[in-house]
Amino acid sequence: MKYKVKDMNLAEQGRLNIELAESRMPVLSYLRKKYDNEKPLKGISIGGCLHVTKETAVLIRALKAAGAEVAWSGCNPLSTQDDVAAALVKYYEVPVFAWRGLSNHEYYDCIDEVLNSLPDITMDDGADLIIRIHENYCSLLKKVFGGTEETTTGVHRLRAMATAGKLHYPIVAVNDAETKWDFDNIYGTGQSTLDGIIRSTNVLLAGKTVVVAGYGHCGKGVAMRARGMGANVIVTEVDPMQALKATMDGYRVMPMDGAAPQGNIFVTATGCKEVIKRQHLRKMKDGTILSNTGHFNVEISLRDLEELAKEKKEVRPNVMEYFLCSGKKLYLLAEGRLVNLAAAEGHPSEVMDMSFANQFLSVLYLVQNKGRLNNRVHDVSREQDAEVAVIKLNTLGVDIDRLTREQQRYLKDYTSGT
Ligand SMILES: NC(=O)c1ccc[n+]([C@@H]2O[C@H](COP(=O)([O-])OP(=O)(O)OC[C@H]3O[C@@H](n4cnc5c(N)ncnc54)[C@H](O)[C@@H]3O)[C@@H](O)[C@H]2O)c1
């Protein structure tokens, strides 16, 4: 079996981490056991390009148990957990092509290795693999019959491709499932982003001013958790509705120009580019910490930071000190890449349980509907979302009320008023 990982000696630690993650992912474990006998993915080859984390390994195990052949690469140069990559190769016989710290060139080489396995289904986080197929592996388009997409930025890119008439196979937008978006992006990103900032800097959040750029799903989670740790939170936005929500949630809202001189810690969570650039960097306080949790490393202008600096040095892992010509020092975390995965471990297993249950069920959906779906971005069905929510509640031991017949009738009735 061909593979490329950093160090096979890490495999035992990786296996322990995967097992720990699995013990916290009851929905995915339930699905793995449910489909283990039936093998609905027998004969299906899957090419995956998602962060190589212990939770992803649990997803891969479930796909393999259901009968799929799987090959995998990471979707970010800094997010691969090398122990997990080694364990996937050694204990689960998965051809993995990923290690932490690969170059851009190596990153695409790894994706190419996955594509050489000639997948029937692709699984992406950010759409790099799908776009690679469309641009460089056109002959594969005859074989691939569907794909899934894990994150907001990937869904945006794929919707743009579909609008341009350039998307050549159907995609399920796992990101937009309620049981993904409203949990993973909010609670997962909220907690793990602060985890990344704290692990890399050990900074005290209490009393600090944290500026969160973007009050979408991720930004909301980061703002909520930063406030919970005692920070004063400022939100920047471009969407009036989200800005209004942030205001009513009790945050100060202002343009980045106004926030730049006030913040101690900045977190971008927009999926947009150059949200923090030269004019903002110039105004920042000495000692300011800069981090990003959006998918790509384009939210903080690294070019502007480099140009404003006369020196830079790595003061500890994941912390680059930029000494500006003005005499100030700014600290950039994890090279401006998503700080929760590059400087911590990504989302906790409990929340990835739902995201990856959706990934698993979406792959089943693609197989069951092979040849019947248009080449566009499809939403996860309400039924699938509800199934994941019900299983998750059951595994958490949470019971809920049920509507009586009388209540069901009342809710559909328009005649009974005052
Ligand atoms: N770190 C992670 O593990 C993780 C997890 C999920 C999603 N993501 C990524 O995080 C990013 C945000 O995802 P989301 O689900 O919150 O998206 P979202 O669409 O819910 O929210 C993004 C928000 O940013 C705002 N915004 C856009 N451009 C802006 C700008 N220039 N300045 C200020 N605000 C701006 C938008 O108005 C929107 O409210 C995406 O790149 C997504 O792929 C990362």
The ligand as a Gaussian input file, in Angstrom:
#p B3LYP/6-31G(d) Opt

LIG

0 1
 N      -11.838000      26.868000      11.986000
 C      -12.702000      25.906000      11.702000
 O      -12.572000      24.773000      12.146000
 C      -13.872000      26.230000      10.836000
 C      -15.080000      25.546000      11.017000
 C      -16.161000      25.885000      10.219000
 C      -16.019000      26.881000       9.260000
 N      -14.819000      27.504000       9.093000
 C      -14.596000      28.558000       8.117000
 O      -14.844000      29.806000       8.786000
 C      -15.281000      30.791000       7.841000
 C      -16.624000      31.351000       8.310000
 O      -17.603000      30.329000       8.304000
 P      -19.095000      30.586000       8.873000
 O      -19.780000      29.270000       8.808000
 O      -19.068000      31.354000      10.127000
 O      -19.662000      31.522000       7.701000
 P      -20.907000      32.497000       7.768000
 O      -21.268000      32.797000       6.369000
 O      -21.935000      31.964000       8.697000
 O      -20.294000      33.831000       8.455000
 C      -19.331000      34.657000       7.881000
 C      -19.657000      36.084000       8.353000
 O      -18.576000      36.932000       8.007000
 C      -19.111000      38.158000       7.545000
 N      -18.116000      38.811000       6.690000
 C      -17.793000      38.515000       5.405000
 N      -16.827000      39.345000       4.969000
 C      -16.532000      40.157000       6.001000
 C      -15.606000      41.225000       6.162000
 N      -14.802000      41.609000       5.168000
 N      -15.559000      41.851000       7.372000
 C      -16.380000      41.486000       8.386000
 N      -17.279000      40.489000       8.283000
 C      -17.350000      39.835000       7.106000
 C      -20.370000      37.768000       6.804000
 O      -21.261000      38.856000       6.678000
 C      -20.915000      36.641000       7.678000
 O      -21.802000      37.133000       8.665000
 C      -15.341000      30.055000       6.511000
 O      -14.126000      30.227000       5.842000
 C      -15.498000      28.590000       6.916000
 O      -15.121000      27.707000       5.901000
 C      -13.759000      27.212000       9.882000

